[in-house]
Amino acid sequence: MGDHGVPGLRDLRRSRWGRWWTLALLLLALWAFASTLWAFQRRNYPEVGQTAALQFGIVALFAVVCACAAPRPRHIVATLAVVCALNGLITVGQVWNMGALGLRALGEFPYTAESNWISILRAGDLTYVRPYGLMPHPNALAGTLMVGVLAACAWVISARRGRWLAGVGIVTLGGWALLLTFSRAAWIAVALGGGLLLPFARLLITRRALLGMGTVGLVVALFFISYRPFLAARVGVGDGQQAIELRSISDRLVFTDFALRSIAERPIFGVGIGNFPWRASYFIVGTHYDLRGDNVHHVLLSAWAELGTVGLVLVLIALIFAALAIGQRLRDRTVPHEDRAGLIALAAITVALIVVGFFDHYPWTMVQMQTAWWGLMGAALAQNSVDPVGLNSVTIVGGLGGWWSYPHCLQDDGMYDFYEAFYKVVEHSAAHAEFCRRVFGRNLCQHGFADMEQVDALIATLDLQPGDQVLELGCGNGMVAEYIADQTGAHITGIDYSPQGVDQAQRRTAGKREHLTFAVGDLNTLELPAATYDAIISIDSIYFSNDYTRTVREWRAALRPGGKLVLLYAYGREPWVAKDDFPAENLAPERTPLAAALIANGLRFTTQNFTAQDHALAVRRTAVLDDLRPQFEAEDILFIWENRCGDAQGVRQAIEEGLHARYLYRSET
């Protein structure tokens, strides 16, 4: 009920800047609806303002939903990249055909080189017909391609070879198509949007990414050489074309003047959303201009003329708070590699559409571009937009997951795929093995903060005897379980939901079957035999539980009388929760969610505090990772390096702010 039926609304409300962006955008939509009451054509054609207001209202709600639902940036990037490839193919086809391709079923406008309304370039005896794609104007097509090209750039800096190849291909195709539109505004916007965000992407840029950028650069150079006469014509050089370019500039100046006159007439309220072209047409009457009513080619002037100073202020407030919220997300070093690349792409698109708005009107007037601008803006600033799995998650730190947000549904593709990829590559990774040795004291394929001091403390707490039956939940690839079995002589049964990890454990320990057993299992669906184990171990795995109390109840039932339950567990403020909403006393060992679950099941417990060790590990991890980056990059597993950097940054910052703690819990039945 706290979310009012909108998933993620609570997180958005807790966002320092996101909530103000949401408020400004919704107030802007309401103001747009109110403007129909005084719109210029409210008596003759009231549907003009009503339709425009409804359109913007739907777009605003969609943007807020994007901010609440927080779709993963990589999924948005994939969608936009596919759309870019499709539009790129259509654009190249139209240029080759010098006209439409007969795709009216997809919304293509039928046109040929002889159509009198089309946009053309002339260079001497040469004529170039600008492509329209599936849009009503080449500049709008350029905006669509611009969005797709910037999105696909996230794949160019991807740590995965397949995505890198696809990214280079789509950026090359989409970039060529974008150049073929001859939209100067879109070209400038791509350069500025990408350039302004480049500092945030510097840690993601590898030698392979530079190779991809070089390939794209060669394509751009080839275009400028091949189309040099038309480029000269586009800047007004050459017979015939100069008059066309001067006419285009003069028309824009005329509508800019009309916009300023409209603002002077109605400075506070404006002429009503969607009504400026009609007001401009009345200005034209009685002049010598050979024009029809049109929009002013400037987003802020459009908003000011139609919605007055009130509307302009709301637009500016929304943009400012969006910039602050997105900037906050971009500075978050805890974001995984692929999602960080996608987040940077979304931010670059938002900037690029703002830049386009200084030269054209379609980010304000066309529903497709309105949706892209505000919707992608909402997705970029979403507090959970970097969540590796999506919705309904809780943040944890530790041995299996690092500084991640874990799901209430373990089989979510994002988290499941990450672990499968992780165990697949680290089995033979010298870089990760060296990382574990230098950070944790021994390579047990640790995936968080369980160093040898903590593992040995856990073993000492267990006080196992040879032959004891022990269950480890969340065993990964079994290296910790193997170490414990070797040290104690106990029989360890390890369960993990990653088939890749369990398969490695079974193969590596094939000669130790009398002491080690491994199986694939889901923590939330396990049916454990009653009174079977002398001890149950959980090293940062209870975070996967949907219900801590139920899980602890099942574990207690599986223990023999006098059996021990030992857990390494971290707890802290979720990144999207305001600091003021998370009292520091919640970090006390008796106040954590795990403590509540133990108490609910009638279990007493003792704890050992490892928070200081966590901080020392975070500092050491950062230094080691800086040193080992070339090795991770050489093995093409930079996504793991990024994950480890996120662990270190997130935990160190949280501990220094007094918002994170780590404990070893021990309970006995």
C-alpha positions in Angstrom: 0.0 0.0 0.0 3.0 2.3 0.6 3.8 2.3 -3.1 0.2 3.3 -4.1 0.2 0.5 -6.6 3.3 1.7 -8.4 6.4 -0.6 -7.8 9.4 1.5 -6.9 7.5 4.7 -6.0 8.7 4.4 -2.4 12.3 4.3 -3.6 11.7 7.2 -5.9 10.2 9.3 -3.1 13.3 8.6 -1.1 15.6 9.8 -3.8 16.9 13.2 -2.9 16.6 14.6 -6.4 14.3 12.1 -8.1 11.3 13.0 -6.0 11.6 16.7 -7.0 12.0 15.7 -10.7 8.9 13.7 -10.4 7.0 16.5 -8.8 8.1 19.1 -11.3 7.2 16.8 -14.3 3.8 16.0 -12.9 3.1 19.6 -12.2 4.2 20.5 -15.7 1.7 17.9 -17.1 -1.1 19.4 -14.9 -0.2 22.9 -16.1 -0.3 21.7 -19.7 -3.9 20.4 -19.1 -4.8 23.7 -17.4 -3.5 25.6 -20.3 -6.3 24.3 -22.5 -8.6 26.6 -20.5 -7.0 29.7 -21.9 -5.5 28.2 -25.1 -5.4 30.5 -28.2 -7.7 28.1 -30.2 -9.9 27.0 -27.2 -13.1 28.2 -28.9 -12.5 27.3 -32.5 -10.4 24.2 -32.2 -10.3 23.1 -28.5 -9.1 19.6 -29.6 -5.7 21.1 -30.5 -4.7 21.9 -27.0 -6.6 18.9 -25.5 -4.7 16.4 -27.7 -1.4 18.0 -27.0 -2.0 18.1 -23.3 -3.2 14.4 -23.3 -0.1 13.5 -25.2 2.3 15.1 -22.8 0.3 13.8 -19.8 0.7 10.3 -21.0 4.4 10.8 -21.7 4.9 12.3 -18.2 3.2 9.3 -16.5 5.3 7.0 -18.7 8.5 8.7 -17.6 7.5 8.4 -13.9 6.7 4.7 -14.4 10.1 4.3 -15.9 11.7 5.9 -12.9 9.7 3.7 -10.6 10.0 0.4 -12.4 13.7 1.0 -13.0 14.2 -1.2 -16.0 17.8 -2.4 -16.3 19.9 -0.1 -18.5 21.3 -3.0 -20.4 17.8 -4.1 -21.5 16.9 -0.6 -22.6 20.2 -0.5 -24.5 19.5 -3.8 -26.3 16.0 -2.5 -27.4 17.4 0.8 -28.7 20.3 -0.9 -30.5 17.9 -3.3 -32.4 15.7 -0.3 -33.4 18.8 1.6 -34.5 19.9 -1.3 -36.7 16.4 -1.5 -38.3 16.3 2.2 -38.9 19.8 2.2 -40.2 19.0 -0.5 -42.8 15.9 1.4 -43.9 17.8 4.7 -44.1 20.6 3.2 -46.3 18.0 1.6 -48.5 16.1 4.9 -49.0 19.3 6.7 -49.9 20.2 3.9 -52.4 16.7 4.0 -53.9 16.5 7.9 -53.7 13.0 7.5 -52.3 10.7 5.3 -50.2 11.0 1.5 -50.1 7.3 0.7 -50.1 7.1 0.1 -46.4 3.8 1.9 -45.8 2.7 -0.9 -43.5 5.5 0.2 -41.1 4.5 3.9 -41.4 6.9 5.0 -44.2 5.8 8.1 -46.1 5.7 7.4 -49.9 8.1 9.8 -51.6 10.4 10.0 -54.6 13.1 12.3 -55.9 10.3 14.2 -57.8 8.1 14.8 -54.8 7.9 18.6 -54.3 7.7 18.6 -50.5 10.9 16.6 -49.8 14.1 17.8 -48.3 17.0 17.8 -50.8 20.6 18.9 -51.1 22.1 20.3 -54.3 25.8 20.5 -55.2 26.2 21.6 -58.8 24.5 19.1 -61.0 24.2 16.6 -58.2 21.0 16.1 -56.2 20.8 14.3 -52.9 17.4 13.2 -51.5 17.5 13.1 -47.7 16.1 9.9 -46.1 13.0 10.0 -44.0 13.1 6.5 -42.5 9.7 5.9 -40.8 9.5 9.5 -39.6 7.9 12.6 -41.0 11.2 14.5 -41.5 14.9 13.7 -41.9 15.8 15.6 -38.7 13.3 13.4 -36.7 14.9 10.3 -38.3 18.3 11.7 -37.2 17.0 12.0 -33.7 15.9 8.3 -33.7 19.3 7.2 -35.0 21.1 9.4 -32.6 19.4 7.7 -29.7 20.2 4.3 -31.0 23.8 5.0 -31.8 24.5 6.4 -28.3 22.8 3.4 -26.8 24.8 0.9 -28.9 28.0 2.7 -27.7 27.4 0.9 -24.4 28.1 -2.3 -26.2 31.3 -0.9 -27.8 32.7 -0.5 -24.3 31.3 -3.9 -23.1 33.6 -6.4 -21.5 31.9 -9.2 -23.5 33.2 -9.9 -27.0 29.9 -10.8 -28.5 28.3 -7.5 -27.4 31.4 -5.6 -28.4 31.1 -7.0 -32.0 27.4 -6.3 -32.1 28.0 -2.8 -30.7 30.7 -1.9 -33.3 28.4 -3.2 -36.1 25.3 -1.3 -35.0 27.2 1.9 -34.2 28.9 1.7 -37.6 25.6 1.1 -39.5 23.6 3.5 -37.4 26.3 6.1 -37.5 26.5 5.9 -41.3 22.8 6.3 -41.5 22.9 9.2 -39.1 25.4 10.9 -41.3 23.3 10.3 -44.3 20.5 12.3 -42.8 22.7 15.4 -42.9 21.1 16.6 -39.7 23.6 19.1 -38.2 21.8 19.3 -34.9 21.9 15.5 -34.4 25.6 15.4 -35.3 26.4 18.1 -32.8 24.2 16.4 -30.2 26.0 13.1 -30.6 29.4 14.7 -30.2 28.4 16.8 -27.1 26.3 14.0 -25.5 29.1 11.5 -25.9 31.8 13.9 -25.0 30.3 15.3 -21.8 29.8 11.7 -20.5 33.2 10.4 -21.6 34.8 11.2 -18.1 32.4 8.8 -16.5 33.2 6.0 -19.0 37.0 6.3 -18.8 37.3 3.3 -16.5 35.3 1.2 -18.9 37.4 1.9 -22.0 39.6 -0.9 -22.9 42.0 -1.5 -25.8 39.2 -3.3 -27.6 36.8 -0.4 -27.0 39.4 1.9 -28.5 39.6 -0.4 -31.5 35.9 -0.1 -32.0 36.0 3.7 -31.7 38.7 3.8 -34.2 36.6 1.7 -36.6 33.7 4.1 -36.2 36.1 7.0 -36.8 37.3 5.6 -40.1 33.7 5.3 -41.2 33.1 8.9 -40.4 36.2 9.9 -42.3 35.1 7.9 -45.3 31.7 9.6 -45.2 33.2 13.1 -45.2 35.4 12.2 -48.1 32.6 10.5 -50.1 30.0 13.2 -49.5 32.3 16.3 -49.5 30.3 18.2 -52.2 27.0 17.8 -50.2 28.7 18.7 -46.9 29.8 22.0 -48.5 26.3 22.5 -49.8 24.9 21.8 -46.3 26.8 24.7 -44.9 25.5 27.0 -47.7 28.4 26.8 -50.1 27.5 26.4 -53.8 25.0 27.7 -56.3 21.4 27.0 -55.6 22.0 25.4 -52.2 23.0 28.7 -50.6 19.5 30.1 -51.2 18.0 26.9 -49.7 20.1 27.2 -46.5 19.5 31.0 -46.2 15.7 30.4 -46.6 15.9 27.7 -43.8 17.7 30.0 -41.5 15.4 33.0 -42.2 12.4 30.8 -41.6 13.7 29.8 -38.2 14.5 33.4 -37.3 10.9 34.4 -38.2 9.4 31.8 -35.9 11.8 32.7 -33.2 10.5 36.3 -33.5 6.9 35.0 -33.4 7.7 33.0 -30.2 9.1 36.1 -28.5 6.1 38.1 -29.5 3.8 35.4 -28.1 5.7 35.4 -24.9 5.4 39.2 -24.7 1.6 38.9 -25.2 1.1 36.2 -22.6 4.3 36.0 -20.4 2.8 34.1 -17.5 0.3 31.6 -19.0 1.4 31.2 -22.7 -0.8 30.5 -25.7 -1.6 27.0 -24.5 0.1 23.7 -25.2 0.0 22.8 -28.9 -1.3 26.2 -29.9 1.8 28.1 -31.0 1.7 27.0 -34.7 -1.8 28.5 -34.8 -0.7 31.7 -33.1 2.2 31.9 -35.5 -0.2 31.5 -38.5 -2.1 34.6 -37.3 1.1 36.5 -37.1 1.9 35.5 -40.7 -1.4 36.9 -42.0 -0.8 40.3 -43.4 3.0 39.8 -43.9 4.9 39.0 -47.1 6.2 35.7 -45.6 5.5 32.6 -47.8 5.0 30.5 -44.7 2.5 28.4 -42.8 2.1 28.2 -39.0 4.9 26.0 -37.5 6.7 25.4 -34.3 9.7 27.4 -33.2 12.9 25.4 -33.5 13.9 25.6 -29.8 12.5 23.5 -27.0 12.7 26.1 -24.3 11.2 28.8 -26.4 8.4 26.4 -27.4 7.7 25.6 -23.7 7.8 29.3 -22.8 5.5 30.4 -25.7 2.9 27.7 -25.1 3.0 27.3 -21.3 4.3 30.7 -20.2 6.9 31.5 -17.6 5.3 29.0 -15.2 5.7 26.2 -17.7 9.3 27.2 -18.6 10.3 27.3 -14.9 8.8 23.8 -14.4 10.7 22.4 -17.4 13.9 23.9 -16.1 13.4 22.6 -12.6 12.7 19.1 -14.0 15.9 19.2 -16.1 18.0 20.5 -13.3 16.8 17.8 -10.8 17.2 15.2 -13.5 20.8 16.3 -14.0 21.5 16.1 -10.3 19.9 12.7 -9.9 21.6 11.2 -13.0 24.9 12.7 -11.9 24.6 11.0 -8.6 24.0 7.7 -10.2 27.0 8.2 -12.6 29.3 8.8 -9.6 28.2 5.6 -8.0 31.2 3.2 -8.3 29.1 0.2 -7.1 27.3 -0.1 -10.5 28.2 -3.3 -12.4 30.1 -2.9 -15.6 27.3 -3.7 -18.1 24.7 -1.6 -16.3 27.2 1.2 -15.8 27.8 1.3 -19.5 24.1 1.3 -20.1 23.5 4.1 -17.5 26.2 6.3 -19.2 24.5 5.7 -22.6 21.1 6.8 -21.2 22.6 9.9 -19.7 24.3 10.7 -23.0 21.0 10.3 -24.8 19.3 12.6 -22.4 22.0 15.3 -22.9 22.0 14.8 -26.7 18.2 15.4 -26.8 18.6 18.5 -24.8 21.2 19.7 -27.2 18.9 18.9 -30.2 16.3 21.0 -28.4 18.3 24.1 -29.0 18.1 23.5 -32.8 14.8 21.8 -33.3 11.4 21.3 -31.8 10.7 17.6 -32.0 11.8 16.7 -28.4 8.9 18.9 -27.3 6.3 18.3 -30.0 6.6 14.8 -31.4 5.3 12.0 -29.2 8.0 9.6 -30.2 10.8 11.9 -29.2 8.9 13.2 -26.1 8.7 9.6 -25.0 12.4 9.0 -25.6 13.5 12.1 -23.9 11.5 12.0 -20.7 11.2 8.2 -20.5 14.9 7.6 -20.8 15.6 10.5 -18.4 13.4 8.7 -15.9 15.1 5.4 -16.5 18.5 7.0 -16.1 17.8 8.6 -12.7 15.9 5.6 -11.3 17.2 4.6 -7.9 17.2 0.9 -8.8 18.3 1.4 -12.4 21.6 -0.3 -11.6 20.0 -3.2 -9.7 21.4 -6.4 -11.3 18.0 -8.1 -11.1 15.3 -5.5 -11.1 12.5 -5.2 -8.6 11.8 -6.2 -5.0 15.4 -6.5 -3.8 17.5 -5.8 -0.8 21.1 -4.7 -0.7 23.7 -6.9 0.8 27.4 -7.1 1.0 29.5 -10.2 1.4 31.1 -13.5 0.5 28.9 -14.5 -2.4 27.6 -11.3 -3.7 29.6 -8.2 -2.9 27.9 -4.8 -3.0 24.8 -6.1 -4.9 21.1 -5.9 -4.7 19.8 -9.5 -4.4 16.4 -10.6 -5.6 13.5 -12.2 -3.9 13.4 -14.5 -6.9 16.8 -16.3 -7.2 16.3 -17.5 -10.8 16.1 -14.0 -12.2 18.1 -14.0 -15.4 20.4 -11.2 -14.4 21.7 -12.7 -11.2 21.7 -16.2 -12.3 23.5 -15.4 -15.6 26.1 -13.4 -13.6 27.0 -16.3 -11.4 27.1 -18.7 -14.3 29.4 -16.4 -16.2 31.5 -15.7 -13.0 32.2 -19.4 -12.2 32.8 -20.2 -15.9 35.7 -17.7 -16.2 37.3 -17.8 -12.8 38.0 -21.5 -12.9 41.0 -20.8 -15.1 41.6 -17.1 -14.3 45.1 -16.4 -13.0 44.1 -12.7 -12.4 41.2 -13.6 -10.1 43.3 -16.3 -8.3 46.0 -13.7 -7.7 43.4 -11.2 -6.5 42.0 -13.7 -3.9 45.5 -14.6 -2.7 46.6 -10.9 -2.2 43.3 -9.7 -0.7 42.0 -12.7 1.3 45.2 -14.5 2.1 44.3 -17.6 0.2 42.5 -18.3 -3.1 39.2 -19.9 -2.2 37.4 -18.1 -5.0 36.0 -15.7 -2.6 33.3 -13.4 -4.0 33.0 -10.8 -1.3 34.6 -10.2 2.1 35.1 -13.6 3.7 38.9 -13.5 4.1 40.9 -16.3 5.8 40.6 -14.6 9.2 36.9 -14.8 9.0 36.8 -18.4 7.6 39.2 -19.6 10.3 37.1 -17.9 13.0 34.0 -19.7 11.6 35.9 -23.0 11.8 36.9 -22.3 15.3 33.4 -21.4 16.3 32.1 -24.7 14.8 34.5 -26.9 16.7 33.9 -29.7 14.3 35.0 -33.3 14.8 35.9 -35.9 12.1 32.7 -37.4 10.7 30.4 -34.5 11.7 27.7 -33.8 9.1 27.8 -30.2 8.0 25.6 -28.4 5.5 26.9 -25.3 3.7 24.2 -23.3 1.9 25.5 -21.1 -0.9 28.7 -23.1 -1.4 29.6 -21.6 -4.8 32.3 -23.7 -6.5 33.0 -25.5 -3.2 36.5 -24.2 -2.4 35.6 -23.0 1.1 33.7 -26.3 1.8 36.8 -28.2 0.7 39.1 -26.1 2.9 36.8 -26.7 5.9 36.7 -30.5 5.2 40.4 -30.7 4.9 40.9 -28.8 8.2 38.4 -30.7 10.3 37.7 -34.1 8.7 34.0 -33.4 8.8 31.7 -34.3 5.9 30.4 -31.2 4.1 27.3 -31.1 1.9 27.4 -28.0 -0.2 24.3 -26.6 -2.0 24.3 -23.7 -4.5 21.9 -22.6 -7.2 24.6 -22.2 -9.8 25.0 -25.4 -11.9 28.3 -24.1 -13.2 29.7 -23.7 -9.6 28.4 -27.0 -8.4 29.8 -28.8 -11.5 33.2 -27.3 -10.8 33.0 -28.4 -7.2 32.1 -32.0 -8.1 34.9 -32.3 -10.7 37.6 -30.8 -8.6 36.7 -32.9 -5.5 36.0 -36.2 -7.3 38.7 -37.9 -5.2 37.2 -36.6 -1.9 33.7 -38.0 -2.1 33.9 -39.4 1.5 34.2 -35.9 2.8 32.4 -33.7 0.2 29.0 -33.8 -1.5 27.6 -31.1 -3.8 24.2 -30.5 -5.3 22.2 -27.8 -7.1 19.4 -26.3 -5.0 17.3 -23.2 -4.4 17.4 -21.8 -0.9 13.7 -21.0 -1.0 12.5 -24.4 -2.2 14.8 -26.8 -0.3 13.2 -29.6 1.7 15.9 -30.5 4.2 15.8 -33.8 6.2 14.9 -33.3 9.8 17.6 -33.7 12.6 20.3 -34.6 10.1 23.2 -32.1 10.5 25.6 -31.3 13.3 26.1 -27.8 11.9 24.8 -25.5 9.2 27.0 -22.8 7.6 25.9 -19.8 5.7 28.6 -17.5 4.4 26.7 -14.5 3.0 23.9 -16.6 1.5 20.9 -15.9 3.6 20.3 -12.7 1.6 18.9 -15.0 -1.1 16.0 -15.9 1.3 12.5 -14.6 0.6 11.7 -14.9 4.3 14.5 -15.0 6.9 12.2 -16.3 9.7 10.9 -19.2 7.6 14.4 -20.1 6.4 15.9 -20.1 9.9 13.0 -22.3 11.1 13.8 -24.8 8.4 17.5 -24.8 9.2 16.8 -25.3 12.9 14.6 -28.3 12.1 17.4 -29.8 10.0 19.9 -29.6 12.9 20.4 -32.4 15.4 20.0 -31.6 19.1 22.9 -29.4 20.1 23.6 -28.6 16.5 25.2 -25.3 15.5 24.1 -22.6 13.1 26.9 -20.3 12.1 26.5 -17.4 9.7 28.8 -14.7 8.3 26.4 -11.8 7.7 26.6 -8.1 6.7 23.9 -5.5 7.1 23.6 -1.8 6.1 21.6 1.0 4.6 20.3 0.3 1.1 21.7 2.9 -1.4 18.3 4.2 -2.2 17.3 4.7 1.4 17.9 8.2 2.8 20.5 8.3 5.6 18.0 10.0 7.9 15.6 7.1 7.4 18.2 4.5 8.6 19.0 4.9 12.3 22.6 3.9 13.1 21.3 1.8 16.1 19.8 -0.6 13.5 23.3 -1.9 12.9 23.6 -3.3 16.4 23.9 -7.1 16.2 20.7 -7.7 18.1 18.7 -5.3 15.8 19.5 -6.8 12.3 16.9 -8.7 10.3 18.9 -11.9 10.9 18.8 -11.3 14.6 15.1 -10.8 14.4 14.7 -14.2 12.6 16.8 -16.0 15.2 14.8 -14.5 18.0 11.5 -15.3 16.3 12.6 -19.0 16.2 13.6 -19.0 19.9 17.3 -19.2 19.2 19.9 -17.4 21.4 23.1 -16.2 19.7 26.5 -14.7 20.2 28.3 -12.5 17.7 31.7 -11.5 16.6 32.2 -8.1 15.0 34.2 -8.0 11.7 33.3 -4.5 10.6 36.8 -3.1 11.0 38.2 -6.1 9.0 35.7 -5.3 6.3 37.0 -1.8 6.0 40.6 -2.9 5.9 39.6 -5.4 3.2 37.9 -2.8 1.1 41.0 -0.5 1.2 43.2 -3.4 0.3 40.9 -4.6 -2.5 41.0 -1.1 -4.1 44.8 -1.1 -4.2 45.1 -4.7 -5.5 42.5 -4.1 -8.2 44.3 -1.0 -9.4 47.4 -3.1 -9.8 45.7 -6.1 -11.4 43.4 -4.3 -13.9 45.7 -5.1 -16.9 45.5 -8.8 -16.1 41.7 -8.8 -15.8 41.5 -6.8 -19.1 44.0 -9.2 -20.8 41.7 -12.2 -19.8 38.6 -10.3 -21.1 36.9 -10.5 -17.7 36.7 -6.8 -16.9 33.1 -7.3 -15.7 34.5 -9.1 -12.7 37.0 -6.3 -12.0 34.2 -3.8 -12.1 32.1 -5.8 -9.7 35.0 -6.0 -7.3 35.6 -2.3 -7.5 32.0 -1.7 -6.7 32.3 -4.0 -3.7 35.3 -2.1 -2.4 33.9 1.4 -3.0 30.4 0.6 -1.6 31.5 -1.1 1.6 34.3 1.4 2.4 32.0 4.4 1.9 29.1 2.7 4.0 31.4 1.9 6.9 33.0 5.3 6.9 29.5 6.8 7.1 28.6 4.5 10.0 26.0 2.7 7.9 27.3 -0.8 7.5 28.3 -3.7 9.8 29.5 -7.3 9.5 29.1 -10.1 12.1 29.7 -13.7 12.7 26.6 -15.2 14.3 26.6 -18.4 16.3 23.5 -20.1 17.6 22.9 -23.6 19.0 19.8 -25.7 19.2 
